[in-house]
Every structure is written in structure tokens, then in C-alpha cells.
Amino acid sequence: MISSSKVRYCGKIFQSCVLLALPHPSYRAITCMRKKPSLPFLSILLLLAAHCTTTDHVEGCIKVANIASTVRNHRLRAFVSPRRVLPHVRAVLSRKSYGVGAGAPCTSTSRYCTSSTDHTEEDMPRRVPNKIMPGTIYFVSTPLGNLGDITLRALDVLRGVDLIASEDTRTTGLLLKALGLGKKPQVSHHQHNIQSRVPDLIRRAQEERLSIAVVSDAGTPGVSDPGSELAAACWTAGVPLVPVPGACAAVAAISVAGFPSTEFTFIGFLPSRSGKVRQAEVAKAAREERPCILYESPNRILRTLTELREADETGGGRLVLVARELTKLHEDLYRGTLTEALAHFGGKEEQGVSVEAGAFAPLRGEFTLVLGPRPRVARSQEEVSIAVQAMLRACLEEDGMSASEAAKAASKTLGKEAGLAKSDMYKLAVEMKKPRS
């Protein structure tokens, strides 16, 4: 057992190191600590410094000053028992947000409670208390496959609600068990029972005043998963609804795709059956100039890549990111042209797959595709002129725009390719608006 004096000596050294190493405003909070810290307090402080990341450490140093009494029964044994102390410390920190002072919780919602006046409250990150409201429906995002992606807020909501509406109660049950939340009352909420389940959930929220969490098997409810119908019903019935954001495969994929993401189109799953509807959706994705995000199953990924390549006006030269098993152990990211991606994921002769013959070997894992921006194909001047006239006519007649608005839209889209200024577009629009004799 290490002596109390040595611990206090180490604490002073650690405090000096913090003051030198941590940037403002963190060090201001450290200076607010009690002058003669107790042994349990220093034990927690030293353990946080040794075993937490920088963010946890800074936040912990600020919060932990008032929880020493909560863990006073834990003693530091020669720095070899962090496993006994840290879980309790983290549990306390996750349950309540404490400030620095004489032991009272911080009343500010600011994440960092400091004595500095250099930053206003609006400039600082906030952590709003997770108070579960009765009669409210929470749309909670769950991990795609890595349990570490669950958010603290999602944990609080799942722990506190009265009922969980799950896409698959078995999958959600395993998730709750893995997260240490135990068994919770669940009802199924999937695409096959939406017509009956949505009114039932609305009734439970309104009449029984139950707090309800809606979850899908993975990711965010309502994004190619059940949830949008329930959200629409909540707005119609006046039931409060709260989003609890988190993991989303579409956002995760486009964040690493390397394509311009100021604008993009989310398509989700293409129709599974072959036919005119699927062909139309594939053609729509191929014509889209902005990046497109699609979801696909392992059994149809090669067929989808083949159809996209055939519909591509560059003959398969459009860039695509194919993300397989996002956040999971065997995560695989591939970026290349459609032709290269097709070869990479199953079109190789050594794998015994004949793509041209239509024999597709099934792959494993869920896929997220991000089609890059459609490359511009050089057109003749006559084709460009026809495109300009068609766009101006559509803006004037179909959209009801004025000549000035139509000229602005056409100039933004085709002005550079056509070599026409906005004033030239405006003259064409005015001529087209003149009544024909």
C-alpha cells in the first residue's frame, strides 16, 4: 500500500504537469481544485491521467472534484488496481454532470465548467440532461456493428424509456444485453406490421403516456429502415418525437468517399426484382450529376454494379466507393471506377465468376455504394444549344419562372459549357417568352 504522503506528492507533480501541458480553458478548472485533496480524490485523478484519453482526462479532471465522497471507499493499491476504481468512476461521470466547487452539481449546461470569462456559454459544447419525457417517442440510432459507436445519450434513453419498438426484437434483445441494459419491454415494428403497429404506438404514447424508443436493427430509424411512417403519424397526432442521432451507414460512407458532399442524393435500396421499375431507378442514378448513395445486399451487389456500369454513359468510368461491413471486424473500403469495382468484388476469373454470363457468386456483408459525381462528357455545340433551349423552356413553361430566373438557372448549369453569359441566356429566355404569331 502506497503512503498518503507519496500520493499527495505525486498529485502535486501531476497537477503541475497538467498546468503546463493542457491548453486553456482546461487548466483554469484544475486550479479551482481544493488545496488539500483527499487520498481518494488523488487516486481517481491519477488513474484518469494514466488510463483515459485526453478528452476523457480533461473532462474528468473538471468533473471529478466533487465525486470523491462517492468513491471514498476505494483505495489506491500501488497503482495496480485501476480496474476496480475506473468502472465506478466512469459510471458516476456518465450518470451525472458535476462541476467544480464545494460538492454541489454544476448548474450550467456547459460541458466544461471553468472560471474563465474568455469564452461565452454559447461558444462551449453543451450536454443537455437526458430527461425522459412521458408520452414521447424517441428515434434512437444504434451501432452498425461496432458496439463502441453507441452514444451516451442513446444509452440513457434506452435505459429510461418504458417501451422499445424494435425492427427485430431478438436483435435488439442481444444489443441490450451486450450494452448491459438487461431486459426491456419490446414490441415489433417492421415493414410487415406498420399498418397495425403505428396506430398502436401512437395510442400508447397518448393514452398510456408511455415513453417509447424506436430502433432498427442497425443505424438510424427511418433511413431505409422502418420509422418514417411512425414519424409522420406523430406529427399528425401531435405526439412529441425526439431524434437521438448516431451511426448511419450513408453518412459514414460519404465521409470517406472523397467526393464533393455539399450536395448528394440518397437512394437507399434499389427494387429487388428485375423489371422496368428497377431499370428506371438504375437509369435515374446513372443520370444524377451529384454523388448518389445506395444500399445493397450481398446477393445483389454484383448485379447492381453491372447494371450501373451498363447505364453509365462513360462505359463504366464513373468513380464509386464500395463500403462493405462498415464499422465491423472485416470492414472493406474500395474506391475505383465501376468496372474496377466489379472486377474487385467478384468479376475475376480466378474466383470462378462469369459476370457476363450472369452467374453471380454471393458475397458476404452489407454494402453501401457511393457513386461519384457524373463526369461531364464532351458534347457538340449543337447538342449544347439544344440542351440550353430545353432547359430554358422547362424553366419558363413547367416551373413558371420569369425570364431572369430562368436565365440565372440555365447560366449556372450550362453557361460554362455553352460559352454563354447570363445576359445571352436572358435574351434567349425573353425571345422564348414572346407570344408566337
N, C-alpha and C positions, 0 to 999 in steps of 0.2 A: 504494500500500500504506500503510495507516494505521500509525502507530508504536505500539510496545508500550506506551509510557507513556500515550498517549492512550486506548488501550483500557482500561488499568487505571484511569485516571481516570473513564472512562465507567462502568466496573464499580462503582466506589465510589458514584457517583451513583445508579446503578440499585439497588444494594444498599440505600441509604438510602431510596429510593422504595418498595422492597418492604417495608421495616420499617414505614413509615408507612401504606402502603395495604392490606397484606394482614392479614386477621384472624388471631387465634390459632386453631390452633397453628402455622400455616404459618411465621410469622416466626421461631419458635424454631428451626426447621430451618435457616433461612437463616443464623442466627447461628452455626451449627455448621460453616460452610464454612471452608476453610483461609484463613489470614490473608493469604497472598500467592498468590493464584490465578494459574495459568499462563495464557498467552495463548490456547491452545485452549479451556480451560475457560471463560474470559470470553467468547470468541466464541460458544460454544454457549449460554451464559446470555443474552447479548444477543439472539441470534436467537430463542430461545424466548420471550423477553419481547416481541419485536416481531411474531412471526408465529403464536403459539399462542393458543388460547383461555385463559380464566382457569384452568379446571380443568387443562388440559394444562400450563400455565405453572407452577402451584403444584406439581403432581406432578413436573414436570420439574426444577424447582429443587431439589427434595429428592433426586431420584434421580441427577441428572446430575453431582453432585460426585465420583462415583467412576468416571466413564467418560471422563474427559478423556484418559487414556492410550490409550483405544481409538480416539479420533479425533484423535490428536495430529498426524497428517499433514495435516489440513485447516486451512487458514489463512483468516482473515477478510480479504477484499479490499474495503476501504472500504464495508462493509455492503451490497454488491451481489451477493453470491454465496450467498444462503440456499438456493437450490435445490440447490446442491451439498452443503451440510452437513446441512440438515434431514432429508432422507430417511434418511441414515445414522444420525442421532441417534434418529429415531423408530423405526427398525428395532431399534436396540440397546435402547431403552426397552421395546418390545413383546416382545422376546425374554426379557428378564431383569429382575427387580425388584431394583434396587440401593438400598442405604441410604446414610446419611451417615456418613462416617468416614474411615479411612485407606486405603480401597480395597477392603475386603472386602465381599462382598454382605451385605445385611441379613438376619439370621436370623429376624426377626419376619415374620409373615404380614400384619401391619397395612399398610394402603395408605400411610399417612403415618408415616414413622419420625422421631419427634421426641424431644427430651429433656424434654418436658413431662410432669409427673406428674398434671396436672389431669384427664386422660382415661384411662380404663382401656382395655385392649385390646379388651374386649367392646363398648365404645362406638364403636370406629373401624371403618370399612369394611375388608373383607378382600379380598385377592386370592390365592386358593389356586393354587399351582403346578399347571399343566396337564400332569401326567404321564400319558402314555397307557399304560394297563394292558393287557397281552396277555389275550386271551380275553374281552374286554369289548365290549359293543355300546353305542354312543353314539347317542342320538336327537338329531340336530342340527337346529336351526331355521335356515332360510335366508331371505334377504330376499324380500319380496313383489314387489319390482320395483325398489327403490332399493338399489344396492349398499352405500350408506353404512350400511344397517341391519345389516350383518353384525357379529357381535361378535368381540372379540379371542379369546375362548375358542373360538368356532366355528372361527376361522382356525387356531388351534393344533391343534385336534382333526382338522380336515380335512387339515392338513399332516402330522400324525403317524400317522394310522391306516394299517393295512395294506390295507384294502379299503373301498370305499364302495358301499353298496346304494342305488341311485337309483330313483326313480319313473320317470324318463326319463333314460337315460344321456347322450343328446345335450344335453338342457337342463343337466344337471349339469356336463357337459364344458365347455360355454360359460361357466358360472358359475366353475368352477375356473380357466379361462383368464383371465377378467376379473379375478379376485382375485389373479392372479399365482402360483397354486399349481401350474401345469403339469398334466401328465397323471398321473392316479392310476388304479390298477386299479379297475374298476367292474363290478358285476353289476346286472341289472334287478330291481326289487322293486316290483311294482304289483298292482292288484286282480285281474288276469287270471292271475297265476302265483303267488299267495300259497300255494296248497296245496303246491307243489313247492319254492318258494324258502325258505319259513320253516324247514323241516327242514334244508335245505342250509346256511343261515346259522348255525343252532344247531350243526350238526356242525363247521363251520369254526371256530367260536369255541371249542368244547370240545376237539376232536381236534387241530386245527392251531394252536390258541392264537392265532388272528388277532384283532387289534383291528379292529372294524368300525364305520363311521359310517353311520347310516340317515338319508337326506334325502328330502324330497319336492320337487316342482317349485318350490314356494314356500310359506313358512310353516313350521308345526310338524308333524312326522310324527305320525300318529295322531289328528289333529284334522281329521276329514273328509278324511283322506288315509291311504294305507297306513301301517301301523305298529302298530295296536292288537293285531292277531293275533300279530305277532312279539313284542311286549312280553309278552303272555300266555304265549307259548311259553317266553320267557326265565325267567319266574317258575316255570313248571312244571319246566323242565330245570335250574334253579339256575344259569343263566348271568348274571353280573353285567351290569347295564344302568345307564346314566348319562344323565340328561336334560341337554341343553345348550340352555337356553331362549333365546328370541329373538323374532323377528317372528311375530305371529299376527293374522290379519285380524279375528277375532271380538273380541279384546281391544282392538285399535286402534279399531274402530268404536264399541264401547260406551263407550270412554273419552271420546269427543267427542259422544256422543248426547245427553247432558244428562238422562238418565233415572236413577232410583234403581238402583244396581248392587250393592247388598248381596246381592240375590238375583236371578238371571236364569236363563233356560232356553236351552240351546244345542241347536238342532235340526239345523243343517247344511243339506245339500241335501235338498229335497223329492223324492219319487219323480218321475222324469221323465215317465212315461207317465200319461195320464189314466185315471181309474178310481176304484174305491172306496177303494183304499189311499191314493191322493193326496188324495182328498176328506176322508178321515178325518184325515190329517196336517194339512191346512189347517184343519179344524174344531178340531183339538186346539190349534193355535197361536192360533186366534181366541178360544178359551175360556180360555187361560192368562192368569192375572192378572198374573204377573211379566213383565218385559221378555223378549222372545224374539229370538234371533239366528239368522238364516238365511243360507245361501249360495245364490246363484242365477247361472245362466249368462245371457249377454246375449240368447240366443234365447228364454228363458222368463220374463224378468223382468216383462214387461207382463202375461202371463197370470197369474203369481203374484200380482202386485199386484191384479189384477181379482178373483181368487178370494178373496183376503184381504178385500177390500172387501165382497164379497157375503156372506162369512161373518161379518163384523163386525156385532155387534148394534146398534151405533150408526149403521150405514149408511155406513161409511167415515170416521167421525170420529176413529178411533184414530190417535194420532201414530205416525210412523215416521221413522227415519233411513235414507236410502238412500245408501250409500257406493259409489262407482264408481272403479275403478282406484286403490285405496288405495296411497299412497306413490309413485305413478308420476307421470310428467310431466303427464298430463291428469287428475289426481285431481279428483273432483267429489263434494261432500257436499251433500245436500239433506235438509231436515227440514221436515215438514209432516204433514197428515193423509193417509190412504191415498188419498182422492180427489184431493187436490192433487198427491201424488207421481205418481199415474197420469197426470194431465194434464201434469206437468212432463217425464216421461220418455217420452212418445210418444202421448198421447191428444189432442194439439192438432190441430185441423182443418187448420191451415196446413202441417202436416207430412204431410198425406195419410193419416193413420192413423185408421181407424174401429175404436175399441176395442169398441163394442157389436156390431159386425158380426163380430168375431173376427179381423180382419186385423191382425196384429201386425208392425210393421216392426222388424227386428232391430237392436239397439243393439250398441255395441262395449264391450268391457271386462268384467271380472268384478265382480259385485255382492255386497255384504254388506248385509243388511237387519237393522235393529234395531227391532222392534215395541215401542212404549212400553207401560207398564202399562195393563191393560184398564180403561177408565173405568167407574165404577160407574153402573149405570142404576137410576133410582128404581123400587122395586117396592112393590106394595101390601102392607099389613100382613099380609094372608092369605098372600101369596106368601113373605114373610119368615118367617112362622110355620112354613110347610111346609118351607122350607129348613133352619130350625133343627132341626126334628124329624128330617128326613132325615139331617142331619149327626150328630146325637146317636146315631141308630140305627146309622149306619155305624161310628162310633167304638166303640160298645158291642159290636155283633154281629160286624162284619167285622174290626176291628182288635183286639178283645179288651181294650179299655181299661176301667179302673174308672170309676165314676160321676164321681169327682173329676177324673180325667184327661180324660174326655170333655167335662165342663163347662168345663174350662180351655181346651181346643181350640176348642170352639164359641164361647165368650165372646170369644176372641181374634179369631176370623174374623167372626162375625156379631153379637157383642154390641152394638156401637155402632149398627148398622143396625136391630136388633130392639128396642133400648132396654131390654135385659135385663141385669141384673147377673149376676156369676158365681154368686151364691147362687141366683138364679132358675133359671139353667141347671142347677145341681146338683140342684134339686128336680125339674126335668123329667127329668133323667137317672135319678134314683132311681125315679121313677114308671114309667119305661120298663123298668127292670130288674126290677121286681116281676113275679113269675110270674102269667100270666093264668089266672083261674079258669074 
